Amino acid sequence: MNLEPDERALMVEAIFRQLGELEPSEAYKLVVLLIEAGGIDAVVTTNFDLMLERAQQALGRDLIQVFSPGFARPYPGVHDRYNLPKVPYIKLHGDLASRAVVALVRAELDDARYDQDIAQLFASIVSSHDLVIAGYGGWDTALSKIISDAIESSRTRIYWCGPTRPSDTAPLSAALHDRADHITISFDQLVSAIARPVLEKPSLIPTEPTFVKSLFAWRTDYCNREYAKLYGTRAHKNIVDTFARRVRLEEGLTRFLRPNKPLALVTGPSGYGKTTLGLRLQKAWSLRDSTRILLLRARSFPESGDVEQYVGEQLGGLGFRSPFSLFRFERWLTNNNLQLIIFIDGINEFADDLSRCVSFLRGILRFCYFLPEELSALRVIATVRQETWNAMLPQLDAAQLQKAVWSPAGSEHGFETLSCDIFSRDEVYDAVRRMGSKTLTTADLDQVSLGSFERLRDPYMLRIVAEGPARSLQIVPSASQLRTMIEAKLRTAGMLGSSSTMQHAMAKAALQSLEGGRQRFREIDIEPAALRLEILRIARDLDLVREAQQGFYQFDHDRTFEYFLAVALANGLGPPLETLTDLQAYLRNYRNDGRSLAAARLHFALHPEMGLRLISEAMLLVDRADQAFGPSDILYLYEFARDLLVQLAEYGEALATIYLSDAIAAAAKAGIGEMHLRAVVQAAANLPDAVSVELLSRVQHPTSILPRTEAQIYAIDRLVRHFLEALAKPGNLLSDAPYAAFFADPSLPKWQKIGRLIAFATQLGPDNTHASEYESASAALRSTLGELVAAADPRPPDASAFAEYFLLNCDRLLFNSTADGIRRFFSNSRRVDFLEIFRAIQSGTTLSVEGFARIEAYTQSIEFDIEYHLSAGLFVMSSLNDLAGTLNLAEQLFARFDENANPVQIDFLEEVIVYLHVLHGLDYDERRFGVWEETILRSWRGVLLHRPGLLRGERRGFADPFDRNFEDGFGVIYPYGILLPATRRRSMPFVEYAKTSADLETHPLPMYTRWLEAFLDDNRIEEALQLLQAIAGVTITWPMEGLTALRPAIGHMDQRIRRAVVRVLAEAYNRHPSATLRFLRVAGVAVSDDELLEIKVRNDARLGRRQVSEEEWARVGHLLLSIDGARDVLYDCLYCLLSAETFEQAVEMIFGRLGLAQQPS
């Protein structure tokens, strides 16, 4: 071909131009990075293109020196590779950039005359280096001779790589004979295989930022493997294989990949699977081509906590000369359809000082703040221990949290964390299967009691039972059980001579962790020194401790640390805890350290006699002033003492039972105050059923009815739960434990025994039980009621005593009624209207529009006590004649309302709807009746914001306007929240319902959720508060459903909303403490330590003043009306009420009709 070199170059370039703009593949970029890393000393090509040069330019590098005929040739004397300033890139046949192509066709290749200096450099390189031949056919005769001559006297290794094996007739094949290893592989695969082991480890060489897909994948994989080596095994087993899958968390975080908010916070106690979660996500998401996860430990970050810097370092030293650019990196990910999830595990481990952990989280928030708002390709998941999160929350900017933190509930105005807490029901089974325990199997889980199953939701407790020395289905979360498990482990350390040596060493290590404030200890802290290495080896093998960074160790689980710290406290190695002053000092020093407080409680639980002495002294501080302790100290001492007392009761500690019994006896003589006694009541409610009910039945106080009322509420809750759990053998309510202590108390008159039975019936109705359960419950109740009525009583019923009791408690028993309001009824001259309508209904008719008009005025004002509720009673009696017609009447009356309607009358009709649904066992038709609440929420603002509680709350002792309104039971949107959950409850037995309620994943009250989110989104705070008030009422009847509906408001910045949330939680905690604490853990609630104290201690929900609700009275009605002849008795009693001249006379007449009145001698 008679063309000059520049003409050849132009022709080749024209051909390339017709092929379109060519860009270097990723393999060329990897070659550049290999050159930079020292993995390639020279590149030789027979091509003319500029792919390698362009790859170098794209990466911002300047690493190669091109040698090409007509462009640049090496000077003599610089053949030694160590003297070349850059890596030589030899282009034997020419270079397009220099417009010089010297060999183009086969004839020219066979007789090529190479530049002497370039050929000499090439020969020198081949003779002194291993040679990788890639994508080359070997047909150049002249080039084959140069290679053959160069390797003749060398020991060069040669790897000939290509998509197919080269032809045996090719000149180079003949020249090499069998010197070359042939590898079938493409060019891209070859470069990737060579580059990965060289480049996957992050490099801190000061280079320009490197964004290459393969390098990105390798670096993340390498970091994740290193992370898994350090944190992915336990007892030499992969924790991903042995720890239960947290399915709900994984699904939640998968949903997190797409929303706009870039940060998900995962909270939970130590050992509950947060680290395992990261490893499992990495395993699951590794199957996605577009999503990568980078696992990082918070304590590995530099002291500055700079997230951008550290991520840059982990991805490969992305620039001291040109700093890692978050913007450039995120844009590169987006352009390549990639997504990186940065998983930062253990914010609490970043530093021992809480303030530095707070600063670190603020840095993460800043990092997230600068990410693109719309579909960022960078997202962050961070984990933190629950107690650390609670302590950090008040120090964080709520606006920043709201902007950056993703909420599983989807609220735009609040934020939540994802809680990695107790196992769900399915996760318990999964965990047991994975552990392969011989002492606990999935078959055992089907046999354990509901209480035991609840305790097994705790991963740590599950492990204790599964690793226990003996098989047992009676699971008690006692301190002694923890001690037994750990001591059994320590006995395996036989070579030390005694397990006490190991225990003492671990106790000292725990104390060093406490005193150093580091939550870690060093090898030098282990004593005795002679056994130091052996003790550490055994402790690691037993999974008591694990290595931390920088030569430190830490305990494998918080509760393991707490146990050994408790041992140190008991042995006098740590701060003294012998007096109340000692405890005061300890609480002051460690108030913000949940682990240290838990260790102190465990210490007292292991030594209950000492603990109960301090409990008694701390409790007495609330009864009488003591100048030695300030108000805040008294509050914290009281909280600690109450929590410890509840814990001892849960453990079934015998000394705690004695203490509670003595306190209850002292209270009857005014030996302790009301607040003290109410704490005793709450603790007694956590004892085993038989003991708990017996103690609660004896509670009384000479100056307050609250403790006694609350004790009876707790006792009934325990008895209801016991009855439903033991449904196969329900027992006799008057003779069998635990019922007899409550219902057959010989110290009570007959009417009070019947009153207790009626109170029991308020919690067992057709709406909140399965059909089979209600059949058993109603049969037992009817039988017991008959026995009580027929039984002889040495103290005949005193109607006047009952009347006095009713008037004293009428605000609770009759919906905020007053004694004066009740007496006014008997002087109302229009009572005859009720009597006439009553007679008509008794004859078989139903209530009509005209009949309702005669009593309508009483349904429009809360000032009518008996009249208001008698009006609802007429609807009830009407429904006994014609349910469909009575429901139609209620709908007809509601249809007359508009936004100017009387809120009290709307509340009345909704009360009627609740009565009729429960009394007749109806399934709630949301499409038919839900429209009532939907209309009010959507359009009737004035109705929604009506607040009669401002007046009634004052009468009930609440001084603050917020408390007055919030505590009041009035609500125009409550039937939906009360009746809808009944559908689910009626569909399953109690045990199944209780096991699944803790795992509610959907919104059980979608209308409440939807409107609460809408009100908060529109900043309609007053409307949101009214809805939260309705939710507060729901939590009493349906705790998990009500609390789940609360979630959109959690974390909201408005202080009124936060106060309302705390109030709802406080009311729920007082009635359902375990369910509320479970919700706080499982739902990832954004609650600070101070708010938690407010919920548990400061916020007095006055449980004993809660009204008996419509659904509770309706359950009683359903039971009584199931008795033969009950309707006639009901009519007679109503006639007595309507015809009597005074309340006392009405009670006397009703007692007589029921056969309870004292017979004349």
CORBELZI-V403767 format. One record per backbone hydrogen bond with DSSP energy under -1.0 kcal/mol. CO is the residue of the C=O (numbers start at 0). NH is the residue of the N-H. If there is no record, write none. Layout:
CO/NH  CO/NH
//
This chain:
0/2  3/7  4/8  4/100  5/9  6/10  7/11  8/12  9/13  10/14  11/15  12/16  13/17  16/19  24/28  25/29  26/30  27/31  28/32  29/33  30/34  31/35  32/36  33/38  34/37  42/89  44/91  47/95  49/53  50/54  51/55  52/56  53/57  54/58  55/60  56/59  62/86  64/88  66/90  67/70  67/71  71/67  74/77  79/82  86/64  87/42  88/66  89/44  90/93  92/101  92/102  94/99  95/98  99/94  104/108  105/109  106/110  108/111  114/118  115/119  116/120  117/121  118/122  119/123  120/124  121/125  122/126  123/127  130/158  132/160  137/171  139/143  140/144  141/145  142/146  143/147  144/148  145/149  146/150  150/153  156/130  157/180  158/132  159/182  160/134  161/184  166/169  169/173  170/174  171/175  172/176  175/178  180/159  182/161  185/189  186/190  187/191  188/192  189/193  190/194  191/195  194/198  195/199  204/206  211/215  212/216  213/217  214/218  215/219  216/220  217/221  218/222  219/223  220/224  221/225  222/226  223/227  224/228  225/229  226/230  227/231  231/238  233/236  236/233  237/240  237/241  238/242  244/246  245/249  246/250  247/251  248/252  249/253  250/254  251/255  253/256  254/257  261/379  262/405  263/381  264/417  265/383  266/419  268/271  272/276  273/277  274/278  275/279  276/280  277/281  278/282  279/283  280/284  281/285  283/286  284/287  289/338  291/340  293/342  295/344  296/299  297/300  301/304  305/309  306/310  307/311  308/312  309/313  310/314  312/315  316/318  324/328  325/329  326/330  327/331  328/332  329/333  330/334  331/335  332/337  333/336  338/291  339/378  340/293  341/380  342/295  343/382  344/297  345/348  346/349  352/356  353/357  354/358  355/359  356/360  357/361  358/362  359/363  360/364  361/365  362/366  363/367  364/368  365/369  367/370  376/339  378/341  379/263  380/343  381/265  382/346  383/267  384/388  385/389  386/390  387/391  388/392  389/1088  391/394  392/395  396/400  397/401  398/402  399/403  400/404  403/262  406/409  417/266  423/427  424/428  425/429  426/430  427/431  428/432  429/433  430/434  431/435  440/444  443/446  443/447  448/452  449/453  450/454  451/455  454/457  456/422  457/461  458/462  459/463  460/464  461/465  462/466  472/474  475/477  477/481  478/482  479/483  480/484  481/485  482/486  483/487  484/488  485/489  486/490  488/491  489/492  492/495  493/496  498/502  499/503  500/504  501/505  502/506  503/507  504/508  505/509  506/510  507/511  508/512  509/513  510/514  511/515  512/518  520/552  521/524  522/525  527/530  528/531  530/534  531/535  532/536  533/537  534/538  535/539  536/540  537/541  538/543  538/544  539/542  543/555  545/553  548/551  551/547  552/520  553/545  556/560  557/561  558/562  559/563  560/564  561/565  562/566  563/567  564/568  565/569  566/570  567/572  568/571  578/582  579/583  580/584  581/585  582/586  583/587  584/588  585/589  589/592  592/596  593/597  594/598  595/599  596/600  597/601  598/602  599/603  600/604  601/605  606/610  607/611  608/612  609/613  610/614  611/615  612/616  613/617  614/618  615/619  618/621  619/623  625/628  629/633  630/634  631/635  632/636  633/637  634/638  635/639  636/640  637/641  638/642  639/643  640/644  641/645  642/646  643/647  644/648  645/649  646/650  647/652  648/651  652/656  653/657  654/658  655/659  656/660  657/661  658/662  659/663  660/664  661/665  662/666  663/667  665/668  665/670  666/669  672/676  673/677  674/678  675/679  676/680  677/681  678/682  679/683  680/684  682/685  683/686  687/691  688/692  689/693  690/694  691/695  692/696  694/697  695/698  704/708  705/709  706/710  707/711  708/712  709/713  710/714  711/715  712/716  713/717  714/718  715/719  716/720  717/721  718/722  719/723  720/724  721/725  725/728  731/735  735/739  738/741  738/742  739/743  744/747  748/752  749/753  750/754  751/755  752/756  753/757  754/758  755/759  756/760  757/761  759/762  760/763  769/773  770/774  771/775  772/776  773/777  774/778  775/779  776/780  777/781  778/782  779/783  780/784  781/785  782/786  783/787  784/788  785/789  786/790  797/801  798/802  799/803  800/804  801/805  802/806  803/807  804/808  808/811  808/812  809/813  810/815  811/1107  817/821  818/822  819/823  820/824  823/826  824/827  827/830  829/832  830/834  831/835  832/836  833/837  834/838  835/839  836/840  837/841  838/842  839/844  840/843  847/851  848/852  851/854  851/855  854/857  855/858  856/859  864/868  865/869  866/870  867/871  868/872  869/873  870/874  871/875  872/876  873/877  874/878  875/879  877/880  877/881  881/885  882/886  883/887  884/888  885/889  886/890  887/891  888/892  889/893  890/894  892/895  893/896  897/900  901/905  902/906  903/907  904/908  905/909  906/910  907/911  908/912  909/913  910/914  911/915  912/916  913/917  914/918  915/919  916/921  923/925  924/928  925/929  928/931  929/933  930/934  931/935  932/936  933/937  934/938  939/943  940/944  942/945  946/949  947/950  947/951  948/952  950/954  951/955  952/957  953/956  959/963  960/964  961/965  962/966  973/977  974/978  975/979  979/982  980/984  981/985  984/987  988/992  989/993  990/994  991/995  992/996  995/998  996/999  1004/1008  1005/1009  1006/1010  1007/1011  1008/1012  1009/1013  1010/1014  1011/1015  1012/1016  1013/1017  1014/1019  1015/1018  1018/1020  1019/1023  1020/1024  1021/1025  1022/1026  1023/1027  1024/1028  1025/1029  1026/1030  1027/1031  1028/1032  1029/1033  1030/1034  1033/1037  1037/1041  1038/1042  1039/1043  1040/1044  1043/1046  1045/1048  1046/1049  1048/1051  1053/1057  1054/1058  1055/1059  1056/1060  1057/1061  1058/1062  1059/1063  1060/1064  1061/1065  1062/1066  1063/1067  1064/1068  1065/1069  1066/1070  1067/1071  1071/1075  1072/1076  1073/1077  1074/1078  1075/1079  1076/1080  1077/1081  1078/1082  1079/1084  1083/416  1084/1086  1087/1091  1088/1092  1089/1093  1090/1094  1091/1095  1092/1096  1092/1097  1093/1098  1097/1099  1101/1104  1102/1105  1108/1112  1109/1113  1110/1114  1111/1115  1112/1116  1113/1117  1114/1118  1115/1119  1116/1120  1118/1121  1119/1122  1122/1125  1124/1128  1125/1129  1126/1130  1127/1131  1128/1132  1129/1133  1130/1134  1131/1135  1132/1136  1133/1137  1134/1138  1135/1139  1141/1145  1142/1146  1143/1147  1144/1148  1145/1149  1146/1150  1147/1151  1148/1152  1149/1153  1150/1155  1150/1156  1151/1154
//
